Amino acid sequence: MTEQLREIGTRLEELREICDISAEDMARQMDMSVEEYRAYEEGQLDYSFSFLYNAANILGVEVVDIMSGDSPKLSTCVVTKKGQGIEVSRNDSYDYSHLAFTFRGKRAEPMIVTTEPSKKTPVMHEHEGQEFDYILSGTMKFYIGDISYELSKGDSIYFDSGKPHSFKAIGEKPLKFLAIVIK
C-alpha cells in the first residue's frame, strides 16, 4: 500500500461521509461488495480510472477532488505544461497524467495514459459516458464486450464507455495514448 493510495482512500471516505452515504450504499452503487469497497477506502486496492470516475459521479465531485484533495477553481481555461499534469501511478497497471485538473465543471476528463506490455489478462471496467483514445506510441490491444482491436500510433477509437472495456500494451514498447472521457 502506497501513501498515495492511503490518501485517496481517506479522501474517498471523507467525501462519502460528507455526502451522508453509507459504505453499504456506496458499494451497492459501485456494484461491488462492501468488503471490496472498504478495501479501496483503506488504500489496500489500487484505483482504476473507472472506479474514481464512478465514485466521483456518485459523490457529486470531480475526479481530481478524490485524487488530489485540491478542488479546481478555474472555469475559463486551463493550460497544463508538459509534465505538469496530476500524475497517478497504478503499480503494475498503468500511469496517467490528468491534463485539465484545475478546470471546474468539466464535461470531459483528458489524460495521457502510459503502460508497459504485459501478459496479464486485463480487467474489464465500465463508466458512464463516452471515451476517445488516440494512440501516441506503442501498440494497444483494446477490448470492448466480446470484440478486440489492435491499435498503433496514429489510430484512435471512440466508444460507449458504459460497455465493459479494457486495454493492454502489446509488443516490445510501452503504450502511450491520449484518453478523453466524456461525461
C-alpha positions in Angstrom: 0.0 0.0 0.0 1.5 3.3 -1.0 1.0 6.7 0.7 -0.9 7.9 -2.4 -3.4 5.1 -2.1 -4.0 5.8 1.6 -4.5 9.5 0.9 -7.0 8.8 -1.9 -8.8 6.3 0.3 -9.1 8.8 3.2 -10.5 11.5 0.8 -12.9 9.0 -0.6 -14.2 8.1 2.9 -14.4 11.7 4.0 -16.3 12.7 0.9 -18.7 9.8 1.3 -19.3 10.8 4.9 -19.9 14.4 4.0 -22.5 13.3 1.5 -24.1 11.1 4.2 -23.8 8.0 2.1 -23.1 4.7 3.9 -20.3 2.4 2.8 -23.0 -0.2 2.0 -24.9 2.2 -0.2 -21.7 3.3 -1.9 -20.7 -0.3 -2.5 -24.1 -1.1 -3.9 -24.0 1.9 -6.3 -20.4 0.9 -7.3 -21.7 -2.7 -8.0 -19.2 -4.3 -5.6 -19.1 -5.9 -2.2 -18.9 -3.8 1.0 -15.6 -5.5 1.8 -14.1 -4.6 -1.6 -15.3 -1.0 -1.3 -13.9 -0.7 2.2 -10.5 -2.1 0.9 -10.5 0.9 -1.5 -11.2 3.4 1.3 -8.4 1.8 3.4 -6.0 2.2 0.5 -5.5 -1.6 0.1 -6.6 -1.7 -3.5 -5.3 0.3 -6.5 -7.8 2.6 -8.2 -8.8 2.3 -11.8 -9.9 5.5 -13.6 -13.4 3.9 -13.9 -13.6 3.4 -10.2 -12.6 7.0 -9.5 -14.9 8.3 -12.2 -17.9 6.3 -10.9 -17.2 7.3 -7.3 -16.9 11.0 -8.2 -20.2 10.9 -10.1 -22.0 9.3 -7.0 -20.4 11.8 -4.7 -21.1 14.8 -7.0 -17.4 15.9 -7.2 -14.7 16.0 -9.8 -12.3 13.0 -10.1 -9.5 15.4 -9.1 -11.2 16.1 -5.8 -10.7 12.4 -4.9 -7.3 12.2 -6.4 -5.7 15.3 -5.0 -8.0 16.8 -2.5 -7.5 20.2 -4.2 -10.7 21.3 -5.8 -10.3 23.1 -9.1 -11.2 26.7 -9.3 -10.8 27.7 -12.9 -13.7 27.8 -15.4 -12.5 29.8 -18.4 -9.4 27.9 -19.4 -6.5 25.9 -18.1 -3.1 25.4 -19.6 -1.1 22.3 -18.5 2.5 22.5 -19.4 4.4 19.4 -20.5 4.9 17.1 -17.5 2.7 19.2 -15.2 -0.5 17.2 -15.1 -1.5 15.4 -11.9 0.3 12.1 -12.0 -1.3 8.9 -10.8 0.8 5.7 -10.7 -1.1 2.5 -10.7 1.6 0.0 -9.6 1.6 -2.8 -12.2 -1.3 -1.5 -14.3 -0.7 1.9 -15.8 0.2 5.6 -15.0 -1.9 8.5 -16.1 -1.4 12.3 -16.1 -4.6 14.3 -15.8 -4.4 17.3 -18.2 -7.2 19.5 -17.0 -7.2 19.0 -13.3 -7.8 22.7 -12.4 -10.8 23.2 -14.6 -14.1 23.2 -12.7 -17.3 21.7 -14.3 -15.5 19.7 -17.0 -17.6 17.8 -19.5 -14.5 15.7 -20.3 -11.6 14.2 -18.5 -8.4 14.4 -20.7 -5.4 12.4 -19.7 -2.2 10.8 -21.0 -2.1 7.1 -20.2 1.2 5.1 -20.2 1.6 1.4 -19.6 4.1 -1.3 -20.1 3.5 -4.5 -22.2 2.1 -7.3 -20.0 0.8 -10.9 -20.5 -1.8 -10.3 -17.7 -5.4 -10.5 -18.7 -6.9 -7.0 -18.5 -9.8 -6.4 -16.1 -12.9 -5.0 -17.8 -14.3 -1.7 -16.5 -17.2 0.5 -17.4 -18.3 4.0 -16.6 -20.9 6.5 -17.7 -20.4 8.4 -20.9 -18.2 8.0 -23.9 -14.4 7.8 -24.4 -12.0 8.8 -27.2 -8.5 7.2 -27.2 -5.7 8.3 -29.6 -2.5 6.2 -29.7 0.7 8.3 -29.4 3.2 5.5 -29.3 3.3 1.7 -28.9 0.5 -0.8 -29.7 -2.7 -1.3 -27.8 -5.0 -4.3 -27.7 -8.4 -2.8 -27.0 -11.3 -4.9 -25.7 -15.0 -3.9 -25.7 -17.5 -6.6 -24.9 -16.5 -9.7 -26.9 -14.6 -7.7 -29.5 -11.0 -6.7 -29.6 -8.9 -4.3 -31.8 -5.2 -3.8 -32.3 -4.4 -0.1 -32.5 -1.0 1.5 -33.2 0.5 5.1 -33.4 -2.0 7.4 -35.0 -5.0 5.1 -34.6 -8.0 6.1 -32.5 -11.1 4.6 -31.0 -14.3 6.3 -29.8 -16.7 4.2 -27.8 -19.6 4.0 -25.3 -17.7 3.6 -22.0 -20.8 2.2 -20.4 -19.9 -1.1 -22.1 -17.3 -3.3 -20.4 -13.9 -2.4 -21.8 -10.2 -2.6 -21.2 -6.8 -2.4 -22.9 -3.3 -3.6 -22.6 0.0 -2.7 -24.2 1.3 -5.4 -26.6 4.6 -5.8 -28.3 8.0 -4.6 -27.0 7.4 -0.9 -26.4 5.4 1.0 -23.7 2.0 2.2 -24.8 1.2 5.9 -24.5 -2.2 7.3 -25.5 -4.4 10.4 -25.1 -7.7 9.4 -23.4 -10.6 11.8 -23.2 -13.5 10.6 -21.1 -16.7 12.5 -21.9 -19.4 12.7 -19.3 
